[in-house]
Amino acid sequence: MCQPAWGRARAEQQRLSDLARLRRVRDRIDREYAQPLNVEALAEGVNMSAGHLSRQFRLAYGESPYSYLMTRRIERATALLRRGDLSVTEVCFEVGCSSLGTFSTRFTELVGMPPSTYRRRATGAGAGLPACVAKQVTRPVRNQEASSAEPQLA
């Protein structure tokens, strides 16, 4: 069964509108990662239902809004831990996490080591490294767990 041209145009217009709203959600997460955010509040901000937002966000970006938010928080946490002037607990709350356990678990999944180990290693090892290089090298892994073993070269 063929869809009339006006129906295809309307569907394409809706798809583009949804993508623009999803970009606004992603940008809000990037800006407000340290604030208490949940899918319902994000969806309300772009006049979508929470379920529709979650499905469309996953289709567009390959992960849920919550997963994207946690990745942003962990990225910021790695930078704060490299500085070395805050404790792991202080970093956890600074990036917007309310549970040290959830923060540590997600950090370990994405970075491959607990935040306390990362902080201990990063404060000495990063001396002399430009911040832009350190940020790139320590970027969290997305959509997969960090490998716990050394990479195989052959």
Secondary structure per residue as TSV (DSSP state, phi and psi in degrees):
chain	resnum	aa	ss	phi	psi
A	1	M	-	360.0	126.6
A	2	C	-	-90.6	143.3
A	3	Q	-	-92.3	135.3
A	4	P	-	-61.9	156.6
A	5	A	H	-57.1	-40.0
A	6	W	H	-65.6	-31.9
A	7	G	H	-69.4	-40.7
A	8	R	H	-65.9	-40.4
A	9	A	H	-64.7	-40.7
A	10	R	H	-66.2	-41.3
A	11	A	H	-63.8	-40.1
A	12	E	H	-67.0	-39.6
A	13	Q	H	-62.8	-41.4
A	14	Q	H	-65.7	-40.9
A	15	R	H	-61.4	-44.9
A	16	L	H	-65.5	-37.9
A	17	S	H	-64.1	-43.8
A	18	D	H	-62.6	-41.6
A	19	L	H	-62.6	-39.9
A	20	A	H	-63.8	-41.0
A	21	R	H	-67.5	-37.0
A	22	L	H	-65.4	-37.5
A	23	R	H	-63.5	-38.4
A	24	R	H	-64.5	-39.2
A	25	V	H	-64.4	-46.7
A	26	R	H	-61.9	-42.4
A	27	D	H	-64.3	-38.6
A	28	R	H	-64.4	-42.1
A	29	I	H	-61.2	-44.2
A	30	D	H	-60.3	-38.3
A	31	R	H	-79.4	-41.0
A	32	E	H	-112.0	27.0
A	33	Y	T	-55.3	-29.2
A	34	A	T	-83.7	-7.3
A	35	Q	S	-87.2	158.0
A	36	P	-	-69.9	107.4
A	37	L	-	-117.6	143.0
A	38	N	-	-139.0	165.4
A	39	V	H	-61.8	-37.2
A	40	E	H	-62.2	-44.5
A	41	A	H	-66.8	-40.3
A	42	L	H	-63.9	-43.0
A	43	A	H	-66.0	-41.3
A	44	E	H	-60.8	-36.9
A	45	G	H	-65.2	-19.6
A	46	V	T	-122.0	18.6
A	47	N	T	54.5	48.3
A	48	M	-	-127.8	159.2
A	49	S	-	-77.8	155.9
A	50	A	H	-61.0	-41.0
A	51	G	H	-64.6	-45.3
A	52	H	H	-64.2	-43.0
A	53	L	H	-59.5	-47.8
A	54	S	H	-60.1	-45.9
A	55	R	H	-63.5	-47.6
A	56	Q	H	-68.4	-37.6
A	57	F	H	-63.2	-44.8
A	58	R	H	-62.8	-41.8
A	59	L	H	-63.0	-42.0
A	60	A	H	-76.5	-39.5
A	61	Y	H	-117.8	-3.3
A	62	G	S	81.1	5.3
A	63	E	S	-154.4	162.6
A	64	S	-	-74.1	161.0
A	65	P	H	-58.0	-38.6
A	66	Y	H	-64.3	-43.4
A	67	S	H	-63.4	-41.6
A	68	Y	H	-62.4	-43.4
A	69	L	H	-60.3	-46.5
A	70	M	H	-65.4	-36.2
A	71	T	H	-62.6	-42.9
A	72	R	H	-60.1	-44.9
A	73	R	H	-62.5	-41.0
A	74	I	H	-69.6	-37.5
A	75	E	H	-57.8	-45.8
A	76	R	H	-67.3	-37.9
A	77	A	H	-62.7	-38.7
A	78	T	H	-61.8	-39.6
A	79	A	H	-64.8	-43.4
A	80	L	H	-67.2	-38.5
A	81	L	H	-68.2	-34.2
A	82	R	H	-63.3	-33.8
A	83	R	H	-61.5	-38.6
A	84	G	-	84.3	1.1
A	85	D	S	-95.6	-3.1
A	86	L	S	-120.1	148.3
A	87	S	-	-75.9	167.1
A	88	V	H	-60.7	-41.3
A	89	T	H	-63.3	-43.3
A	90	E	H	-63.0	-41.0
A	91	V	H	-63.6	-43.5
A	92	C	H	-52.4	-51.1
A	93	F	H	-73.5	-32.2
A	94	E	H	-61.9	-35.8
A	95	V	T	-90.8	4.0
A	96	G	T	98.4	6.2
A	97	C	-	-85.7	140.7
A	98	S	S	-104.9	-6.9
A	99	S	-	-125.7	118.3
A	100	L	H	-63.4	-35.5
A	101	G	H	-64.3	-47.9
A	102	T	H	-63.5	-42.6
A	103	F	H	-59.0	-49.7
A	104	S	H	-64.1	-41.2
A	105	T	H	-62.7	-49.3
A	106	R	H	-66.5	-39.8
A	107	F	H	-59.1	-47.3
A	108	T	H	-63.2	-39.9
A	109	E	H	-61.5	-43.5
A	110	L	H	-83.5	-35.8
A	111	V	H	-98.7	-26.8
A	112	G	S	98.2	2.4
A	113	M	S	-156.0	156.3
A	114	P	-	-64.3	154.6
A	115	P	H	-59.1	-34.5
A	116	S	H	-65.6	-39.5
A	117	T	H	-67.4	-43.5
A	118	Y	H	-58.5	-45.9
A	119	R	H	-61.0	-45.8
A	120	R	H	-61.9	-44.4
A	121	R	H	-73.0	-38.9
A	122	A	H	-74.7	-31.7
A	123	T	H	-66.6	-34.9
A	124	G	H	-89.6	-38.9
A	125	A	H	-73.1	-27.5
A	126	G	T	-85.6	-1.4
A	127	A	T	-61.4	127.6
A	128	G	T	89.4	-12.0
A	129	L	-	-82.5	130.9
A	130	P	-	-60.9	144.6
A	131	A	H	-57.9	-37.2
A	132	C	H	-66.5	-34.7
A	133	V	H	-72.8	-45.5
A	134	A	H	-59.0	-40.3
A	135	K	H	-63.5	-43.0
A	136	Q	H	-68.3	-43.1
A	137	V	H	-68.7	-32.5
A	138	T	T	-101.7	13.1
A	139	R	-	-59.0	133.3
A	140	P	-	-63.4	150.3
A	141	V	-	-76.2	137.8
A	142	R	-	-107.4	143.9
A	143	N	S	61.4	19.4
A	144	Q	S	-163.3	160.2
A	145	E	-	-82.2	148.7
A	146	A	-	-66.3	142.3
A	147	S	-	-73.1	138.7
A	148	S	S	-90.3	-17.7
A	149	A	S	-98.6	160.9
A	150	E	-	-67.3	145.5
A	151	P	-	-66.2	144.1
A	152	Q	-	-84.4	128.5
A	153	L	-	-96.5	-13.5
A	154	A	-	-130.2	360.0
